[in-house]
Amino acid sequence: MRVLTLSGFTLVALLTTACGGADKPAETPTAETSVVAAPVAPAAEAPAPAAEPATVAAAAPAPAAVTYASLTGDAAKGEKLFAQCKACHVAEAGKNRVGPSLWAVVGRTAGSIAGFNYSKANKESGVTWSEDVLFTYLEAPAKFMPGTRMAFGGLKNPQDRADVIAYLKTKA
């Protein structure tokens, strides 16, 4: 075995023979030589080598935000998804539950059904329920309208939101 120290590394050359790995001295490495490098603390503080500029990969562009306009809603799928809304809402005229009727909700001003007990946040929001506003609202209602009483966590999938809106547009 031979140990060499070169540029802060210790090189250990293990020389093997064809018949079982006995060490034999050698002045230069050969095809039969295995070299193992291990870092060694430098004896004296040497100046750091000039670093080559790092190649930075171009950052991938951020995915474009999904908008309502970029999707096509499917009213039939939306009707199935609306089943989870039925615990609090109906899409029939004049019928309220825990939540207001969603009949003709697209284009309606928030908090405008007479006789329904809306939250202050909803009544005073000034929101008109356009498709784009519903698309954003349905993702996270409490985030969109802090203080709403709507406890629903939202529809995270943009296509699901587009489908529910397509369904609600048929209810007017």
Steps between C-alpha positions, in 0.01 A plus 500: 500500500626845415377830651543828312390846615414733216302828508336431834403139419657181612515244224520143607597268221417140558680274269366159432630203320304266281522224760313630799586855593844497663648849530804575290691825483485701182631839400217587263138392489412231250177359361495267801513794746200623696524859622302632797503872583427639845518868602782599730535819699754723325825557685496873433226738398523508122319760293167376377501412133306735277148372481356447159168673449218266580266422220153573623222327317234737380207489736198335351223749444230492763193314383237735370215556739190310402213737434133434452531617139767234432258217586179362357250408766289186477155559654429126538820449701424821688160366603668195653754718679220727624372207709752597769351854504146373560557465873467880515377623159242423234491628145124562502333839500375624836638215712764566758666260737790571733640686198304709251346364183748487216227540237620773260812557708717580194477876460328559834632738767623326816267528798199604292232235565235667710437334835817288507725560801837564330825560685609861525800415280271370226242781522764772493737342246363674192586185303313408184511126442646491148648175369852628572410608855326169572804316362726676749252486789431128465868417537512631859188689612633612840821628342308688231249648744633506858210495744267294281293239679557254219699219661575320173874452445477552126554318173874491437477348153446781244306271265259405779434869564439563129262203489298621801475848349384351169227315695396811693473695174227254394301592812349837411 
